[in-house]
Amino acid sequence: SSAVTRALKEEYAKDKEEQERRHQAEVKVLKEQLEMEKQAWEANYVKKEVMARAAHLQKRRSERDRGTVCHLCPQEAWLLSRERELREEVRKERDKEIELVIQRLEADMSSAKEECERAAENRIKRIRDKYEVELQELERSERKLQERCNELKGRLAELEGESVRLQGLLKHKEQEVEEIQKEFADRLLGTEEENKRLKEEMVEMRARQRLELDRVAREKDRELEEVHRR
């Protein structure tokens, strides 16, 4: 939020500075144009006055040549004095008009400047409002994401606990299977040894039976021979 505010302030300052430069440049151009118009007008006026004075002097000379009695020097002095007075009055009046025009222009420029500033402030306000809405939306999204992240962390902790429990159970079952396999191997080994012993006893018993049968058969044969001899 502070970064957005700082960016808006910088943008506003740049816009204001640019408007001020444009305003100063426009005022300077207008003043130069007015000064040129003033000088041109004064030059034109002086030219007209000089031409009028020359015409008047020419007229007086013509009258003098015709024998008219007059005193030119005081009249010329009066004309020069009057010319200076008129030029001063014209200059003052022209300066007043130029000053009024400049004041009107400055007032118009000030009004335009204020209007530009208001427009810039409104634009900045719209941008700020837009940024604030986007920022609020981002904050809401961030909160939802954080909640989801916390939920997943909790679920992960549960799964890790379940994994530990299952690993312990698996280890216990593996131990049981190992013990059963060992017991079965021991029993199998015992059974094989018992079978071997029984086989050996059976072989031995069969050998004894054959010996006993052979002995009985021999005895029967002897008894039969004795019976035949009798």
C-alpha positions as CSV (number, residue, x, y, z in Angstrom):
1,S,0.0,0.0,0.0
2,S,2.8,2.4,0.9
3,A,4.6,1.6,-2.4
4,V,1.3,2.3,-4.4
5,T,0.9,5.6,-2.5
6,R,4.5,6.6,-3.2
7,A,4.2,5.7,-6.9
8,L,1.0,7.8,-7.1
9,K,2.6,10.8,-5.4
10,E,5.6,10.6,-7.8
11,E,3.3,10.4,-10.8
12,Y,1.2,13.3,-9.5
13,A,4.4,15.4,-9.0
14,K,5.6,14.6,-12.5
15,D,2.3,15.6,-14.0
16,K,2.2,18.8,-12.0
17,E,5.8,19.7,-13.0
18,E,5.0,19.0,-16.6
19,Q,1.9,21.2,-16.5
20,E,3.9,24.0,-14.8
21,R,6.5,23.8,-17.5
22,R,3.9,23.9,-20.3
23,H,2.2,26.9,-18.5
24,Q,5.4,28.8,-18.2
25,A,6.3,28.1,-21.8
26,E,2.9,29.2,-23.1
27,V,3.0,32.4,-21.0
28,K,6.5,33.2,-22.3
29,V,5.4,32.7,-25.9
30,L,2.3,34.9,-25.3
31,K,4.4,37.6,-23.7
32,E,6.9,37.6,-26.5
33,Q,4.0,37.8,-29.1
34,L,2.4,40.7,-27.2
35,E,5.8,42.5,-26.9
36,M,6.3,42.1,-30.7
37,E,2.8,43.4,-31.4
38,K,3.5,46.3,-29.0
39,Q,6.7,47.2,-30.7
40,A,5.2,46.9,-34.2
41,W,2.2,49.0,-33.1
42,E,4.4,51.7,-31.6
43,A,6.7,51.7,-34.6
44,N,3.7,52.0,-36.9
45,Y,2.3,54.8,-34.7
46,V,5.6,56.7,-34.6
47,K,5.8,56.3,-38.3
48,K,2.4,57.8,-38.8
49,E,3.2,60.6,-36.3
50,V,6.4,61.4,-38.1
51,M,4.7,61.4,-41.5
52,A,1.9,63.7,-40.1
53,R,4.6,66.0,-38.6
54,A,6.5,66.1,-41.9
55,A,3.3,66.9,-43.7
56,H,2.5,69.6,-41.2
57,L,5.9,71.1,-41.5
58,Q,5.7,70.9,-45.3
59,K,2.4,72.7,-45.1
60,R,3.9,75.4,-42.8
61,R,6.8,75.9,-45.2
62,S,4.4,76.3,-48.1
63,E,2.5,78.9,-46.1
64,R,5.7,80.7,-45.3
65,D,6.8,80.6,-48.9
66,R,3.4,82.2,-49.7
67,G,4.2,85.0,-47.3
68,T,2.2,83.9,-44.3
69,V,3.5,85.3,-41.1
70,C,4.0,82.7,-38.3
71,H,6.4,81.6,-35.7
72,L,7.5,78.1,-36.5
73,C,9.9,77.4,-33.7
74,P,7.4,77.5,-30.8
75,Q,4.9,75.5,-32.9
76,E,7.6,72.9,-33.6
77,A,8.5,72.8,-30.0
78,W,4.9,72.3,-29.1
79,L,4.5,69.6,-31.7
80,L,7.5,67.8,-30.3
81,S,6.2,68.1,-26.8
82,R,2.8,66.9,-27.9
83,E,4.3,64.0,-29.8
84,R,6.2,62.9,-26.7
85,E,3.1,63.2,-24.5
86,L,1.0,61.2,-27.1
87,R,3.7,58.6,-27.3
88,E,3.9,58.3,-23.5
89,E,0.1,58.1,-23.3
90,V,-0.1,55.5,-26.0
91,R,2.7,53.6,-24.3
92,K,1.0,53.6,-21.0
93,E,-2.4,52.7,-22.5
94,R,-0.8,50.0,-24.5
95,D,1.1,48.7,-21.4
96,K,-2.3,48.7,-19.5
97,E,-3.9,46.7,-22.3
98,I,-1.0,44.3,-22.5
99,E,-1.0,43.9,-18.7
100,L,-4.8,43.2,-18.8
101,V,-4.3,40.7,-21.6
102,I,-1.5,39.1,-19.6
103,Q,-3.7,39.0,-16.5
104,R,-6.5,37.5,-18.4
105,L,-4.2,34.9,-19.9
106,E,-2.7,34.1,-16.5
107,A,-6.2,33.8,-15.1
108,D,-7.1,31.5,-17.9
109,M,-3.9,29.5,-17.5
110,S,-4.4,29.4,-13.7
111,S,-8.0,28.1,-14.3
112,A,-6.7,25.6,-16.9
113,K,-3.9,24.6,-14.5
114,E,-6.4,24.1,-11.7
115,E,-8.6,22.1,-14.1
116,C,-5.6,20.0,-15.1
117,E,-4.7,19.5,-11.4
118,R,-8.3,18.5,-10.6
119,A,-8.3,16.1,-13.6
120,A,-4.9,14.7,-12.4
121,E,-6.2,14.3,-8.9
122,N,-9.4,12.6,-10.1
123,R,-7.3,10.3,-12.3
124,I,-5.0,9.6,-9.4
125,K,-8.0,8.9,-7.2
126,R,-9.4,6.5,-9.8
127,I,-6.1,4.8,-10.1
128,R,-5.7,4.7,-6.3
129,D,-9.2,3.3,-5.9
130,K,-8.5,0.7,-8.6
131,Y,-5.2,-0.2,-6.9
132,E,-6.9,-0.4,-3.5
133,V,-9.6,-2.7,-4.9
134,E,-6.9,-4.9,-6.6
135,L,-4.9,-4.8,-3.4
136,Q,-7.9,-5.9,-1.3
137,E,-8.6,-8.7,-3.8
138,L,-4.9,-9.8,-3.6
139,E,-5.1,-9.7,0.2
140,R,-8.2,-11.9,0.1
141,S,-6.6,-14.3,-2.3
142,E,-3.5,-14.3,-0.1
143,R,-5.6,-15.1,3.0
144,K,-7.4,-17.9,1.1
145,L,-4.0,-19.2,-0.1
146,Q,-2.6,-19.0,3.4
147,E,-5.6,-20.8,4.8
148,R,-5.3,-23.5,2.2
149,C,-1.6,-23.8,2.9
150,N,-2.3,-24.2,6.6
151,E,-4.9,-26.8,5.8
152,L,-2.4,-28.7,3.7
153,K,0.2,-28.4,6.3
154,G,-2.2,-29.9,8.9
155,R,-3.1,-32.7,6.5
156,L,0.6,-33.3,5.8
157,A,1.3,-33.5,9.5
158,E,-1.5,-36.1,9.8
159,L,-0.2,-38.1,6.9
160,E,3.4,-37.9,8.3
161,G,2.0,-39.2,11.7
162,E,0.1,-42.0,9.9
163,S,3.2,-42.8,7.9
164,V,5.3,-43.1,11.1
165,R,2.6,-45.3,12.6
166,L,2.4,-47.5,9.5
167,Q,6.2,-47.8,9.4
168,G,6.2,-48.9,13.0
169,L,3.5,-51.4,12.3
170,L,5.3,-52.6,9.2
171,K,8.5,-53.0,11.2
172,H,6.6,-55.0,13.9
173,K,5.0,-57.2,11.3
174,E,8.4,-57.8,9.6
175,Q,9.8,-58.8,13.0
176,E,6.8,-61.2,13.5
177,V,7.3,-62.6,10.0
178,E,11.1,-63.0,10.7
179,E,10.3,-64.8,14.0
180,I,7.7,-67.0,12.3
181,Q,10.2,-67.8,9.5
182,K,12.9,-68.6,12.1
183,E,10.4,-70.8,14.0
184,F,9.3,-72.5,10.8
185,A,12.9,-73.1,9.8
186,D,13.7,-74.5,13.2
187,R,10.6,-76.8,13.0
188,L,11.5,-77.8,9.5
189,L,15.0,-78.6,10.5
190,G,13.7,-80.6,13.5
191,T,11.2,-82.4,11.2
192,E,14.0,-83.3,8.8
193,E,16.2,-84.6,11.5
194,E,13.2,-86.6,12.9
195,N,12.5,-88.0,9.5
196,K,16.1,-88.9,9.1
197,R,16.1,-90.6,12.5
198,L,12.9,-92.5,11.7
199,K,14.3,-93.6,8.3
200,E,17.4,-94.9,10.0
201,E,15.4,-96.7,12.6
202,M,13.2,-98.2,9.9
203,V,16.2,-99.4,8.0
204,E,17.7,-100.8,11.1
205,M,14.3,-102.4,12.1
206,R,14.0,-103.9,8.6
207,A,17.5,-105.3,8.8
208,R,16.7,-106.9,12.2
209,Q,13.5,-108.3,10.8
210,R,15.4,-109.8,7.8
211,L,17.9,-111.3,10.2
212,E,15.1,-112.6,12.4
213,L,13.3,-114.1,9.4
214,D,16.5,-115.7,8.2
215,R,17.1,-117.2,11.6
216,V,13.5,-118.5,11.9
217,A,13.8,-119.9,8.4
218,R,17.0,-121.7,9.2
219,E,15.4,-123.1,12.3
220,K,12.4,-124.4,10.4
221,D,14.7,-125.9,7.8
222,R,16.6,-127.8,10.6
223,E,13.4,-129.0,12.2
224,L,12.2,-130.2,8.8
225,E,15.5,-132.1,8.2
226,E,15.2,-133.7,11.6
227,V,11.7,-134.8,10.9
228,H,12.8,-136.3,7.6
229,R,15.6,-138.2,9.3
230,R,13.3,-139.7,11.8
